[in-house]
Amino acid sequence: MEINKNEATENMLRIAKRFQNKKRSYLLVNALQAKHIPCSPSASLQMMETFGQMLAKQYPNTKLIISFAETATAIGVAVAGCFAQDCMYVQTTREQVKDVSVWIEFLEEHSHATEQKLCAEDLQHWLENTETVIFVEDEISTGKTLVNMMTQLKAKYPILKKKKCIAASIFNRVSVENQKYMEQAGLYCAYLLKLPEMDYTAAVKDIPVTEAKQAAEKEADFQYQKLYCDTLYDPRKGIMIQQYIKNCRQMAESFISDFLHKIKPNRNILVLGTEECMFPALCLGEMLEKQSGVCTVKCHATTRSPIGICTNAAYPIVSGYKLKSFYAQDRETYIYNIGVYDVVIVISDTTLQDCAAFKHIMGAFTKNEYQQFYYVQGGKNVWYI
């Protein structure tokens, strides 16, 4: 697929202001990423898969793809899905993961959440079986985080020095100087769009922003049902990509089989992911878009990122709420740009078996006469009202 760069940049790139972040005042928001801004799941996956097909053509012998939490997890899955059946996929995480004892930990400069970690229990084996390692990000600005990670990985896994390592991102704005620095570390850039050099800090400096509101918990009596499918696999531990995609599709097909008849025709539907769990929501959203009788389907996800709210023209984040996390009771997360929906479906891979965060997120939505809520926990347990 040929990319018109000017048109793509205009359609995708938005600049927002981080709320009270002294390390980095701005955030590049991709309107087609289905993270901070609701968008069509089909359009989002088309953008990601276009990038994946480009990479698969350039580096066909890649059998290990690593993506970065939280914003690049769906991109990483969609990209890896363009490679062979035996391609391994693993994402970094900030979560506590059971049954994993070996981690590589590193710092992410500029981030509001600085620590990330990569499952390393089978990393030596994965590295031995690939010619190329592709690291997937949504945006690369300086490459310093990746260089820091590469330094740590090469110290523990010398075999990585023999591999071709690709820093792949939807947006790239790495300077010539920083690109040379990355290449000295053995990292070569690949991207969908190269952004022009500009002072993004100055661009957001005078934008007046406010903090997201606190969502109120909504009490409700839920019904419960199990889906006839496997629990969602955990890509934080590493998995063959086609197994994971098949697993997500199985969940989506089971949900549609069991619940689509409960949704009245011509309804507006939101499928919402949670933090690092983004691809399963896109998978279900895309399938729902193909069903007859559905009016519109949008996807996006909750996030740890505190972004400033502003209703000025052209500013991308016009509303937002603080929420309880689906993964940790003491963590604050956010949801932005909530529209008016008849049906809200939340997909999470949390291991927590309660509905506390779901009740909280329900309070962020404007109530209407036909509104329905569904919460799919682990890809298998469904609470609904």
KOLLOMAR-89610 format. One record per residue (C-alpha): x, y, z; residue in one letter. Coordinates in steps of 0.02 Angstrom, whole numbers, plus 32768, in hexadecimal, padded with zeros to 4 digits. Each point is the difference from the previous one (the first is absolute). Layout:
KOLLOMAR-89610
XYZA ...
This chain:
KOLLOMAR-89610
800080008000M 804880A87FCDE 80088080808DI 7FDD80B77FD9N 806D8048808AK 7FB480AD8006N 7F4F7FBC8004E 802D7F79807FA 8055807D8074T 7F6980737FF7E 7F897F708025N 80667FB1808CM 8069807E805FL 7FBA8067808FR 8064805D8086I 7FC3800180B4A 8046804580A2K 802F7F8D808DR 7FB5803380A6F 808680408077Q 808E7F9A7FB5N 80A680598018K 80667F817F9DK 7FA080107F5DR 7F71807B7FECS 7FB07FBC7F61Y 7FB77F5F7FBEL 7FF27FCD7F4AL 7F537FB47FEBV 7FDC7F8C7F6EN 7F4A80127FCEA 80027F517FB3L 80547FA4808EQ 7F617FE08065A 8052803380A2K 7FD480AF8039H 7F84802C7F75I 7F6F7F8F7FCCP 800B7FC47F4DC 7FC47F7A7F8AS 80557F5A802EP 800C7FD17F48S 805780A37FD6A 80767FEA8093S 802F7F4E7FD2L 801580317F49Q 808180838033M 805C7F848070M 7FFD7F737F81E 803D80737F75T 8099801F806DF 80117F478027G 7FFA7FCF7F48Q 808780807FDAM 80707FB78088L 7FDC7F4C7FCDA 803580287F4EK 80A38052803CQ 802C7F82808AY 7FA97F5A7FD2P 806E7F94806FN 7FCB805680A0T 7FC57F868086K 800280708099L 7F9C80A08015I 7FFF806680A1I 7F85808D801DS 7FF980828089F 7F79801A8083A 7F8D804C8007E 7FDA805F7F62T 80577F907F80A 7FB77F588034T 7F777FF87F7BA 8079803E7F7BI 807A7F788031G 7F7E7F767FF0V 7FC0803F7F58A 80B180137FBDV 80367F54803DA 7F647FB57FB3G 8048802A7F54C 80917F87801CF 800D7F437FFDA 7FA27F878070Q 80997FE0806DD 802480B88023C 800B801F80BCM 7FAE809A8049Y 801D804B80ACV 7FD480A9804AQ 8052805E808DT 7F96801F8099T 7FED806380A0R 7F8F7F7C804EE 80257F79807EQ 7FFC7F5D7F9DV 7FEF7F568052K 80727F6F7FD6D 808C806D7FB9V 809E80118066S 808080417F81V 7FEB80B47FC5W 806680847FA8I 7FD380A8804EE 802380A97FB2F 7FD280B7800DL 7F9780617F84E 803580B57FFAE 7F7580857FF8H 7F7D7F84803CS 7F88801D808FH 801E7F48802CA 80BB7FE67FF2T 80197F47801FE 7FE07F7A7F7EQ 80357F4C7FFAK 80117F787F7EL 7FE47F478020C 80A87FAB7FE8A 7FE07F4C8030E 800A7FC27F4BD 805680967FB3L 80A27FA47FDAQ 7FA07F7C7F9EH 7F9A80837FA2W 809E805E7FD1L 80557F627FC2E 7F6F7FDE7F89N 7FF680A77FA6T 806C80637F88E 7FAA80A4802CT 7FB1804B809BV 7F7D80877FE5I 7FD980778090F 7F5780527FE4V 7FCF80AB8044E 7F75807A7FD7D 807B80917FF8E 80BE8012800CI 804280AD8026S 80B67FED8036T 801C7F43800AG 8053801080ABK 7F897F868054T 80207F7B7F7CL 80BC801C8006V 7FFC7FEB80BEN 7FA07F5F7FECM 80747FBE7F79M 80968021806FT 7FB37F97808BQ 7FC77F767F8BL 80A97FEE7FAAK 80597FF680A8A 7F927F6C8033K 7FE97FB47F53Y 809F80167F96P 7FAA7FA27F72I 7F9A809F7FE1L 809D80527FBAK 7FF37F8A7F6BK 7F4B802B7FDBK 7FB6808C7F98K 7F9A806E8075C 7F7680727FBEI 7FB18090805EA 7F5580047FADA 7F7F80888022S 7F67804E7FB2I 804880AF801EF 80BA80237FF7N 805080A78025R 80B07FC98029V 808280827FCFS 80937FD47F90V 8073800A8096E 7F947F8C806BN 7FEA7F877F6FQ 80BD7FEE7FF6K 80037FE480BDY 7F7D7F767FECM 805E7FAE7F72E 809F7FFF8067Q 7F9D7F9C807FA 7FC77F897F76G 7F5080457FE9L 7FBA80307F55Y 7F6180647FEAC 7F677FCE7F9DA 7F6180668003Y 7F5A80237FAFL 800E80BD800AL 809680738017K 7FC9809C805BL 804A80AA7FDAP 807080518080E 7FA3807A806EM 7FFD803D80B3D 7F6F7F9F804BY 8024804780ADT 7FE480B07FBEA 7F657FC57FA2A 7FA57FD180A1V 804E80808075K 7F70807C8000D 7F707F847FF2I 7F93800F809DP 7FD47F52803FV 7FA17FB88092T 800A7F598058E 7F8C7F6F7FD9A 7F687FF38071K 7FE87F75807FQ 7F817F807FC5A 7F7C7FCD807EA 7FE37F498022E 7F597FC17FBFK 7FA57F7A8061E 7FB17F787F98A 7FC27F4D8009D 805B7F987F7EF 7FD67F5F7FAAQ 808F7F867FE3Y 80297F867F76Q 809A7FA07FC6K 80377FFF7F4AL 80297F587FB1Y 80B3802C7FD3C 80AF7FFF804AD 80378085807BT 8063808A7FAAL 80B77FD07FF1Y 807E8076804FD 807480507F7EP 806A80448090R 80487F508011K 80207FEA7F45G 7F977F9A7F87I 7FFD7FCB7F4BM 7FA3808F7FAFI 7F837F9B7F9AQ 7FCC7FA1809DQ 7FDC80A48058Y 7F9F804A7F6EI 7F9A7F5F7FF0K 7FDE800880BCN 7FC180B57FF2C 7F927FD47F6BR 7FB77F6C805DQ 7FD080748090M 7FB1807C7F87A 7F9E7F7A7FA2E 7FC17FB680A4S 7FC680AA803EF 7FA480247F5DI 7FB07F548001S 7FC2801380B4D 7FD580B8800CF 7FE380537F57L 7F497FCD8004H 7FED806580A1K 803880A07FA9I 7F7380597FA3K 801F80327F4AP 804E80A47FCBN 805C802180A3R 80A18061801CN 807F7F8D8051I 80A28022805CL 807D7F73801EV 807D803A8082L 80A87FB2802AG 8057801580A7T 80B18047800EE 80767F7E7FB3E 7F707F957FBEC 7FD280537F5CM 80027F827F70F 7F717F908041P 7F8D80997FFFA 8031802A7F4DL 7FE47F4B7FCDC 7F4E7FFE8046L 7FDE80B07FBFG 80327FD17F4FE 7F8F7F668003M 7F6E80688042L 801A807D7F72E 7FDF7F747F85K 7F5B7FCF804FQ 7F5F803B7FAFS 7F9280738066G 808E8056805CV 800380BD7FEBC 80B4802C802FT 808C7FB08063V 808E805E8053K 80967FC28062C 807D804D8077H 804A7FD680AAA 801C803A80B1T 80AF80418025T 80788030808AR 802980A37FA5S 7FC580A18054P 7FD480717F6CI 7FC280B3800DG 7F4C80227FCDI 7FDA80947F8DC 7F69802A7F94T 805D80757F8AN 7FEC7FDE7F47A 807B7F7F7FB9A 80357FC380AFY 7FE87F428002P 7FD07FDB80B6I 7F5E805A8029V 7FC17F9B8096S 80407F80807BG 7FE47FA080A1Y 806E7FB48086K 7FD87F4A8021L 802F7F6F806DK 80777F8B7FA8S 7FC57F537FCAF 80A97FBD8038Y 8029805280A8A 7F87804A807EQ 8074808E8032D 802980387F4DR 7FB180937FA7E 7FDC7FF27F46T 7FA6806B7F80Y 7F857FFC7F71I 7FF1808C7F80Y 7F8580417F7FN 7F6B7F998035I 7F7280097F84G 7F497FD08012V 7FE97F447FEAY 7F707F86800BD 80747F6E8026V 80A68002805DV 806A7F617FFFI 809C7FFD806DV 80857F7C7FD9I 80877FE28081S 80847F7B8021D 800B802780B8T 80027F6D8078T 7F94805F807FL 7F577FAD800CQ 7F9980948042D 7F9D80897FA9C 804180948066A 805980557F6EA 7F6F7FD87F8BF 7F8580588074K 807480958002H 800E800A7F43I 7F447FF47FECM 7FF080A3805FG 8063805C7F7AA 7F7E7FE17F78F 7F66806A7FDFT 7F687F958020K 7F817FE97F76N 7F607F9B7FF0E 804A7F6A7FA7Y 80AA7FF68050Q 804E7F55801FQ 80A67FD68054F 80697F637FEBY 80A27FD58058Y 80697F727FBAV 80857FD08080Q 808D7F8F7FC7G 7FA67FE47F5BG 7F8B7F848054K 7F9A80498091N 7F7680777FCDV 7FA180738075W 7F7680667FB0Y 7F6C80708023I 
